[in-house]
Amino acid sequence: MAATTRITVTLSTEQVTELKKLTDNISGYVAEAVARQIRHQLVAEELRQYEEQHGAFTEEELAAAHARIFGSSGPGGGAAVA
């Protein structure tokens, strides 16, 4: 198990109320949210550095990445997003 450090985090009463509806393990829930945010920021930084070195992604590259991540959505192949 990874080493842990106990900290204090201040949240609004409303946030705590909603968290308690979602989970019995608020610490675990918050830790996962923090990990997800860190991953998001690291990926964003990697993409920024890549574009700085190689130029902006083309529409074709973005479409290929989207298809690879979410699957191809040819005719009738995907649900509409509302």
C-alpha positions in Angstrom: 0.0 0.0 0.0 1.2 3.5 -0.8 2.3 5.8 2.0 -0.3 8.3 3.1 -0.3 11.7 4.7 -3.3 13.0 6.7 -4.4 16.5 5.7 -7.4 18.7 6.4 -9.6 19.8 3.5 -12.4 22.3 3.9 -15.5 21.7 1.9 -18.9 23.3 1.9 -21.6 21.7 4.0 -23.5 21.0 0.8 -20.6 19.3 -0.8 -20.1 17.0 2.2 -23.8 16.2 2.3 -23.8 15.2 -1.4 -20.5 13.2 -0.9 -22.1 11.2 1.9 -25.0 10.3 -0.5 -22.4 9.0 -3.0 -20.0 7.1 -0.8 -19.1 5.8 2.7 -15.5 6.5 1.9 -15.1 10.2 1.5 -11.3 10.1 1.7 -11.1 7.5 -1.0 -13.5 9.4 -3.2 -11.5 12.6 -2.8 -8.2 10.8 -3.3 -9.5 9.4 -6.6 -10.8 12.8 -7.7 -7.4 14.3 -7.0 -5.6 11.5 -8.9 -7.9 12.0 -11.9 -7.2 15.8 -11.9 -3.5 15.2 -11.7 -3.6 12.8 -14.6 -5.7 15.3 -16.6 -3.2 18.1 -15.9 -0.2 15.9 -16.8 -1.8 14.8 -20.1 -2.7 18.4 -20.9 1.0 19.4 -20.3 2.2 16.5 -22.5 -0.1 17.6 -25.3 1.0 21.2 -25.0 4.6 20.2 -25.2 4.0 18.0 -28.2 2.2 20.7 -30.1 4.9 23.2 -29.1 7.5 20.9 -30.7 5.5 19.5 -33.7 2.7 22.0 -34.4 -1.0 21.8 -33.7 -2.8 18.6 -34.3 -4.6 18.4 -37.7 -8.3 17.7 -38.0 -7.4 14.2 -39.3 -5.2 13.5 -36.3 -8.0 14.6 -33.9 -10.6 12.6 -35.7 -8.3 9.5 -35.6 -7.7 10.0 -31.9 -11.4 10.4 -31.2 -12.2 7.2 -33.1 -9.5 5.3 -31.3 -10.7 6.5 -27.9 -14.5 6.4 -28.4 -14.8 4.0 -31.4 -15.8 4.8 -34.9 -19.2 6.3 -35.3 -20.1 5.7 -38.9 -23.7 6.0 -40.1 -25.9 4.6 -37.3 -22.8 3.8 -35.3 -23.2 6.1 -32.4 -25.8 7.7 -30.1 -26.5 11.4 -30.5 -25.3 13.6 -27.7 -28.0 15.9 -26.3 
